[in-house]
Amino acid sequence: MKSLYTLTVFLGAFLLFLLEPLFAKMILPWFGGSAAVWTTCLVFFQCALLLGYLYADNLTRRLPPAGLTFLHIGLLLASLFFLPITLHVSWRPQAGSDPVIGILGLLTVSIGIPFVLLSATSPLVQAWYARNHPGKNPYFLFAVSNGASLLALLAFPFLIEPNLTSHQQASLWSWLFGLFAVLGSSTAWLSRKGPGHSKSLHKRGVKSQTPTSPGVKLLWLALSACGSMLLLSVTNHLSQNVAAIPLLWVLPLALYLITFMLAFHREKLYPRQAMPFVLPMAIALMGYAFYDPSFLQNVQVSVLFFGSGLFLGCWFCHGELSRAKPDAEHLTSYYLMISLGGASGAALVGVLAPRIFSNIYEFPISLGATALLALAILRPKGWGPKLLWSAALFTVVFVLTQNVRFNLVDSQYTGRNFYGVLTVTKEQTQAGEPYLALYNGVTRHGAQFLDPNRRMEPTAYYSHSSGAGMAMNFWGKQTIKAGLVGLGVGTLAAYGKTGDLFRFYEINPKVQEVAVRFFTFLGQNPAKVDLAIGDARLSLEAEPAQGFDFLAVDAFSGDAVPVHLLTKEAFALYLRHLKPEGILAIHTSSTYLDLAPVVKLLADDAGYPARLIHNEADHNRLISASDWVIVTRNQAFLEELQKGDKTRPIQVIPSLRLWTDDYSNLLQVFLPLN
């Protein structure tokens, strides 16, 4: 029976945490490849975990063993009707719809019941074990659960994702869930003959608590909420400024789980004596790194730095949770409060914060809440720890006040929604010329001179020396139809002439608002301008062939890559909308990823030549360094590029595989640490 309990908990936890990145990646293309998709998914996962723990707590306390057995087996059998897991087409988002509601609804109807049953497995089986083995400590099964969860999270980006397509992953998961349903039903059936109601449970070797005390329950709630807030804040920060990929989703979640494992496996592993010294330093350094992004220059260091801070913060939260765990009689109530705290913290960061805050204030708030909770629990003594905690709290308050001051005083505009934070600032070049700049997070997405004589100069990634600029200049005085995936401030329209048509595709309605309100590229050029709001893939799929002479794809938010715009299916869609002699330009500039080889493979597969064009930055002219891969069969333009020696070679590693809607692997294109 002990082996059966262990195997059931292990497989349930493995499937639970394998499903999280698997299904989140499946729905990513439907919602524009936004990093906020994963944050919203985490909110659903935490809330579903709460429902699972609520189910386990109520059933073990209110139903006799036989009644619980038949109900649970019935629900496991009913959950098989959700297989194989797939996306419900009825929840495909429409233009203007709320993506948060869409994601939560899609997850609920697609995987809701299986996920809740998997969530209930660990506390339910622990309760059965404690009932059938009076006096034995059931918490070893919690360590088994966390170990299996960690294994699933690490297996997905490093083993499963690189070797299996999304459909194969979903099929494998569905078969394993069928096996789990058999194991879970067997465990429930064989556990029905226990001593009876859960109040017959006994404790042994577990520190006595007063679990009915509101103060103790509030402590469980607060510790769990702080850990969850730290997890989502760090994950959100990394995925928004690097890439919306499972690797950067699962690493913070894996660190979160490791702290659970260490804390609950053996209390002595929790270094409580060191926390008053190391935790304030971690909080202060994370706060400063968030305030000054130049403090960390590359993704590897950034992930290591924030990951270490997250690890220490969660280790404190979960170590104190383990110290406060009750006896086995109150086990399910304990897990219920932990899951309630996790869901509350996730909802605050993932759902509430984007609606009430104009900037990402939840990061310093999470750090501050953790610091105050640690001060209340650890009560550091001596001038050294007190000095460290004072510095940590000062840093958090400083970062928060500076962010608020910047939004209210220094910026021209700050707005936030599901797709991130947009900021318009007034700045000056080194030569003293004023200009307006648009930022998404920490990445500049466009700039325009305020001097009326220079306002229509193409800037940023669209200068005359850029790949996009060269393609536009190639047409000369010829009237053209141009398309751009990603609006920015509308800089491409600076090339517009009378009779031209420019059609922009933009998923974020706030970008359109800012481009029209603060910048004049769209309104002061003689060309006709159309705007299509919504995900570009969905918009282009719904439209007849546009016959573009030029189509640019520049929809990356900083270095966060919407992978669904760089697949074989997306490429075929672009070419369908392009004239035979048209020019396709893919913006591949990235601090962390080498995307040019990906585009070259796509071009080779489609039978098109591909050329990489790089231009250097010129800050006084507001020109940003950029890489554009030009894909075209227009021989005249290719010859022009060749004559001017304006292209660079694209090196493709032999193991790189063609990206499709069913397969992608960003691990292979990460740039080395500089």
N, C-alpha and C positions, 0 to 999 in steps of 0.2 A: 504493500500500500504506500509506503514512503517513497518508493521509486515511481509509482504511478502519480502521486502528488507532485513530485519533483518534475517529471516529464511533462505533465499537463501545464504546470506553471511556466516551465521553460518555453514550451512551444507557443503558449498563449502570448507571453511577453515578446518572444521573437517575432511573431506575426504582427503584433500590435505596432511595434516600432519599425518593422519593415514596411508596413502599410503607409506610415506617415510620409516619408520622402517619396515613396513609389507613387502614391495617388496625387500628392502635391505636384510632382513633376508632370503627371498626366494632364492636370487641369491648367498648368502654367500657360500654355499657348492661348487658351480661351480668354485669359485676363491680361493679355499684353506682355507676358513675361516679366511682370512687375515683381520686385523684391517683396512688396507688401503681401503678395499671395501667400508666402510661407508664414508670415506673421499672423495673417488671418486664419490660416490652417492650424497654427499652434493654439489659437484661441478655441477653435472647434475641438481640437484634440484634448485640451485641458477640461473643457466643459463636458465632453463625452466621458472623460475619465471620472469626472465628478458624478455623472449619472450612473456609471458602472459601480462606483463605490457606494452610492446611495442605494442602488439595487441590492448590493451585497449586504450592506448594513441593515436595511429594513427586513430583508428576507430571513437573515439569520436570527433576528430578534423577534419577528412576528409570526413566522411560519414554523410548524413542526418539521422535522427532518424529511418525512415522507412527502409532505406537500411541497417543500422547497425542491426536492429531487425531481418530481414530475413537472413542475413549472420550468425549471432550468433546462431539463432535457427537451421539453417542448419548444422553448425559445431557441435552443441550439439547432434543432431540426428546422424550425421556421427560417432561421438565418441562412440556411443553404439556398433559399430561393433568391438571395442577393448575388449568387454566383452565376457566372464569373463576374468579378467586379469590372465595371465599365462606367463611362460617363453617360449620364442621362441627357440626351439631346435637348429635351424640353427646357433644361436649365442653361442652355447656351446663351451667353449674355447678349443683350441688345444695346444699341447706342443709347447712352444717357442713363442706363440702369446703374443701380448701386452695386459695385463689385463686391463689397463686403457681404451684403445680403445674398448676392448670387453665389458666392463661394460657400457660405454657411449652408444655404439651401441645397446646393449641389452635393456637398459632403453628406448632409443628413439623409437625402433620399438614396444616395449611391452606396454608402458604407456605414450608415448610422447604427443599425442594429448589430451587425458583426463587431463594430468597433466597441460599442458599449459592453457587449458580452465578453470580449477579450479584456476590456478594462476591469471587469468584475472578477476575472479569474483569480488573480493573486490574492486579494482579501478573502474571497469566498473559499478557496482551497485552504488557506491558512486557518480560517474559522473551522472548517471540517477537520483539519488535522488536530487543532487544539481540542475539539470536542471528542474526537476518537482516541486521543492520546493525552489524557488528563495529566497535568503537571509538566508536560513537555513544552519547550519554548518553540513557537511556530515561526519566529522571525527569520530563521535561516531561509525560508522560502522567499522572503522579500529580497534577500541577497541573490538567490537564484533568478528571480524575476529581473532584477536590475542587470545581472550579468548577461542574461539572454537579450535584453533590450540593447545593451551596449554592443553585443556581437552583431545584432541585426543592423544597427546604425553604421558600424564600420564596414560590414559586408556590402552594404548597398553601393556606396561610391567607389569602393576599391575592387570589388569582385563581381557584383551582380550587374550594376549599370554598364561597365565597360564591355561585358560579354553577352548580355541579353538585351533584346529589344523591349520596348515598353509592353507590347502585347505578350511577349514570352514571360516577362516578369509578372504581369497580371494573372496569366494562366498558372504559373508556378505557385503564386500565392493562393489562388483559389483552390488548387488541389491540396495544398498544405492545410488550408482552413477546413476542408472536408475531413482530413485526418484529425485535426484538433477537435472537431465536433464529436467524433467517435471517442477520443480520449476524455473529453470533458463529460460526455454522457456516462461513460464507464465510471469515471471518478465520482460523479454525483450518485450513481446507482449504488456503488459499493460503500459510499459514505453515509447512506441513509440510516444505518443501524448504529447510531451513536447513542450516548447516554441521554440525549434529548435536547432540551432547549439550551441556548447558548449560555444561560446563566449558570449552567453546571460547569463551565470552563474554570480552570484553575491556573494559577501562575506558578512559575518556579524559576528562580534565578533572574527575575526581572525586577528592577527597582520599583518599589511601591510609589504610586502617585495618587492624586485625588482627581480622577478623570472627570468627575461631575462638576468640578470647580470651573466657573466661567473664566477665571484667570488663566487656568491651564489650557483650556480650549482656545482662548484668545492668543496665547503664546504659540500653539500649534499653527493657528491660522496666520499669524504675522510672519513667522519664520518661513512657512511655505510660500506666502505671497511675495516676500522679498526675493527669495530664490527664483521664483517664476518671473518677476519683473526684471531681474538682472539677466536672466536667460534671453528674454525677448528683446530687451534693449540692446544687448551686445550682438545678438543675431541680426537684428534689424540694421544696426550700424554697419556690420560687415557686409551683409548681402546688398544693401543699397549702394555702397561705395566700391564694391568689387564685382560681384556677379550673382545673379539669382540662380544659383546652382545647388544641387543637393549636398555637395561637399561642404560648402560654407553653411548649410543648414544643419547638417548632422554633427559637425565637430563641436559646436557649442553644446548641443543637446547631449552628445556623448560625455563631455566634461561634466555636465549637470548630473548625468546618471552615475558617473564614476564616484562623485562625491557622496551620492546616496549609498553606493556599494561599500565604500570605505567606512562611512559613518555607521551603517547598520550591520556590517559584518563583524566588527569588533570595536567596541567603544574606545579602546586604548589607541586605535589608529588615528583618532581625532586629536590633533595637537592643540588642545585648548590653552595650554600655557603660552604658546607662541602667538596665538591670535591677537592679543592686545598690541603686538609689535608689527606683525606682517600685514594684518588686514587694513589698518589705516594707511599704510604706505601704498597698498594696492588700490585703495579707493582714491587716494590723492592723485596717483599717477594716471589712472584711467580717466579721472576728471580732466586733468590737464591735457592728455592726449586727445580727448574729445573736443576740448576748447581750441587746441592748436593742431590741426591735421598734419602740418609739416613736421611735427615731432616724430612721426612715423612715416617713412618714405616708401615702403614697399609692402606688398600684401603678406609676404611670409612673416615679416617682423610684426606687422599689425595683428595678424591672426594669433601669433604666439603671445603678443603682449596682452591683448584683450582676453584671449583664452585663459592666460594665467590669472588675470584679475577675476574673471568669472569663476574660475576654479576655486580660488580662495574664498570669494564671497559665498558661493554655494556650499562650500565645505563647512563654513561657519554655520549657515542656516540649517543644513542637514545634520551636522554634528550635534547641534543643540536640540534638534528634533529627536534624534536618537536618544539623547540623555533624558528627554522628557517623555519617552514612550511609556504607555501604561501596561498593566498586566493583560493577559490574553482575553479576559472577559470583555474588555473595552476595545479590542483590536479593530473591529470594523468601524467603530465611531472615530477612532484615531485616524484611520486612513481616510474617512469621510472628511474630516476637518483639514487634513493635508491637501486633499483634492480640491476642497472648496477654496483654500488659500491659493493653490496653483491656478485655478480658474479665475479667481478674482484678480490676481496679478496679471494674468494674460489678457483679460478683458480690459484692464486699465491701460496697458501699453498698446495692445493691438486694435482695440475698438474705440475706447473712450478718448485717449490722448489725441489721435488725429482729428477728432471732432471739436475738442475744447481748447487745444493748444495750437498756436500759429507756427510754432517751431518745435523741435524735438527736445522739449523740456523734460520728458519722462526719463531720459538717461540720467541727468544729474539728480532728479528726484529719486530714482531707484537707488543711486549711490547714497544719497542723504538718508533715505529711510533705512537702508542696511546699516549705515554708520550709527544712527540713533538707537536702533534696536540692539546693536552690538554693545554700545555703551551701557544700555540699561541692563543687559544680561551679564557682560563680562566685568563691568565696574573696574576698569584698570586702575592700578595703584602705582605710585611712584611718579617722579617728574618726567621720566623718559616716555612711558606710554601716554601720559596726559598731553605731553607736547606733540606727540605724533597724532593723536586724535584731534587736537586743536587744529593742526595743519590740515588734516583730512577734511574736517568740517569747513574750515575757511576756504579750501579749494573748491568744494562742492558749491558753497554759497556764492563764491566769486564767479564760477562758471555759469551758474544759473542767472545771476544778476547781469552778467555781461551779455548773455544771450537775449535776455529781456530788453536790455538797453539797446542792443544792436537793432532789434526788431522795431522798437518804438522810436528811436532817435536817428540811428545811422543809416538805415535802409529806406529806400523810397517806397518799397512794398514788400510785404511778406505774406504768403498764402500757403495753405497746406491742405492736402486731401489724400486720398488713397495712394496716389502715385508719388508722394513725397512733398518736400518743402521747396517752394519757389521764392527767390529773393531777387529784387531789383535794387542795385546800388549805383550811386554816382561816384565815379572814380576819375583819376587823372593818369595820363601816360607819363613816361619819364620826361617828356618834353613839356609837360604841363597842360596838355590838351584834355578838356573834360569829355567824359563819355558815360553812357549808361551800360550796365552789364547785367545779364540774367544768369542766376545760379540755380542749379538744382542740387540741393545739398551743398557739397563743397566744390562741385564741378561747374565751371563757366560754360554756358550753353549759347552764348551770343553776346555781341557788344555792338554799340553804334555811337559814332561821334555825335556830339551835340552841336558842333559847328555846322550851320546850314549848308556850307559849301562842301562838307565832307560826309554828310549824313548818308548818302547813297553809295558810299564806298563799300564794297563787299569785304567783310572782316572775318575774324575767327577762322573756321575751317573751310570757308568758301572764298578765300582770296583768289586773285587772278593766278597766283602761282600754285594753288592747290589742284588736286586732280579734278574736283568738281568745277573749279573755275576754268581750267583748261578745256574741259568738255563744253562748257557754256560758251566760251570764246570761240571755239571751233566753228560754231554755227554762224558767227559773224552777224550780218544784217538779215539773215534768213529768219523768217517767222517760224517759231517752234512751239511745241506743246511739251511742257516739262512737268514732271511729278516729283514729289519729295515725301518720303516716309520719315516723319519727324519734323515738326514745325520750328522749334526753337523760337527765335525772334523774327523768322521769315527772311533771313539774310539772302537766300538764293534769289528772292524777288528783285534784288538790286540789279540783276542782269536783265530784267524785263524790258521789252520794247513794245511799242504799239503793235497790236495784232497778236502778241504772244499770249499763251494761256498757261498759268501756273496752278497746279492742283496739289494742295498739301494734305497729308494724312497725319492726324494727331490724335492720340488716345486720351490725352489729358485736357479737359476743357479749360482748366485754369491757364494752360500755356497759351491758348487762343486769346483768352481775356487779357493776359499780360502783353502779348505781342501787339495787339491792337491798341491797347491803352497807353503803353509807354514807348513803343518803337514805331517807326514810320516806314519800314521797308515794304509792308503790305499795302499801306494806303497812299504812298506818294510815288509809286512807279506806274508807268503808262500801261502795263500789261493787265489782263484780266486775271483775278485771283479767286480760286475756289478753295473752300476748306471742308474736309470730310472728317468729322469727329467720331472717333471709335478706333478700335484696333485695326491697323493697316491690313493685316492678313484677311480679316473678316470683311473689310470694306472692299478690297480688291477682288476677293472671291465673289462678292455679290454684284460687281459691276461688269458690264460688257468691256471688251478690249478697248483701252483708251487710246492706243496708237501714240505713245509717248516718243518724242525724239530723244529725250533725256529723262532718266529716272534715277534718283539718288536715294539710297537707303542709309539714313542716319538717325536711328531711333534709340540709340544707346544712352541711358541715363548715367553719365559718368562712365565708369567701367563696368556697370551692371549690364550684362548682355542678354537681351531677349533671344534665346537660342532659336525659337520658332521662326525667326526672320532669317536664319542662316541654314536652312535645310533644303534638300532637293526639291521638296514640294513648293516651298516658298520661292525658290529660284525659278521653277517652271512658271509660277504665277507672274513673277516680274517679267519674264521673257514674253509671256502671252500679251502683256500690256505694252510691249515695246515694238516699235517699227523694225523691219528687217535690218535697217542701217542705223538703228537707234543705239544709244550709249547707256549702259547701266554702270553706275558708280556706287560701290559699297564702301562706307567709311569704316575703316578697321583700326583707327587709332585707339590704343589701349595701353595703360600703364602695366598691366599684369598679364595680358593674353596676346598671343601671336595668332591673329585671326586671318591674316592674308593667305596662309596655306589652306585653310578651310574653304575660303572663297575660290581659290584656284582649283581645288578638287571639284567643287560644284560646277565651275566653268568648264573644266575638262570633260566632266560627265555630260554636260549639255552640248559639247562640241563648239565652245566659244573660246577665243583667245582671252587671256587675262594679263594685265599689266599693273604693277605697283608703282604709284607715284607718291613721292615724299617731298614735303616742303618744310623749310625751317621757319621758326617763329621770328616775328618782327614786332616787338611790343609797342613801339611808337606808332605803328600802323594798325595795331590791334589784330595782328595776324598770329594765329596759333599754329604750332607745328601739327602736321596731320599726315595720315597715311590713307590713301584711297586706292582701292583696287578697281581698275577700269575693265569692264567686260563688254566686248563689242566685236562685231564682224565688219565694222566700218573701216575699210582698208585705208582710206584717206587719213583718217584720224590716227590710226596705228602707225602709219608712215610718218606723220608729223611728230608723233612722240619719239619715234626711233631716230629721226634726224636730229632732234634736239637733245638726244641722250638724257631724256627726262625720266626714264623708268629704272627701277631696281629689280634685281632677280628675286623670285619667290622660291624659297627652299621648302620642300615638302618632305617630312620624314616618312620613310617607307611604311611605318605601322599606322599612319593616320588613316582613318576610315571615313568614308563619305557620310556626312550627317544627313539624317532624314527626320521626319516627324516622329519616327519610332526609335531613333537612336542618335545620341550625341554624347561626347566625352570630352569635357573641357580640361581634364587632367593632363591630356597630351599636349595642350597648347599653352600651358602656363609658362611664362617667361622665367628664366633662371634668376636667382637672387643676385642683385647688384650690390 
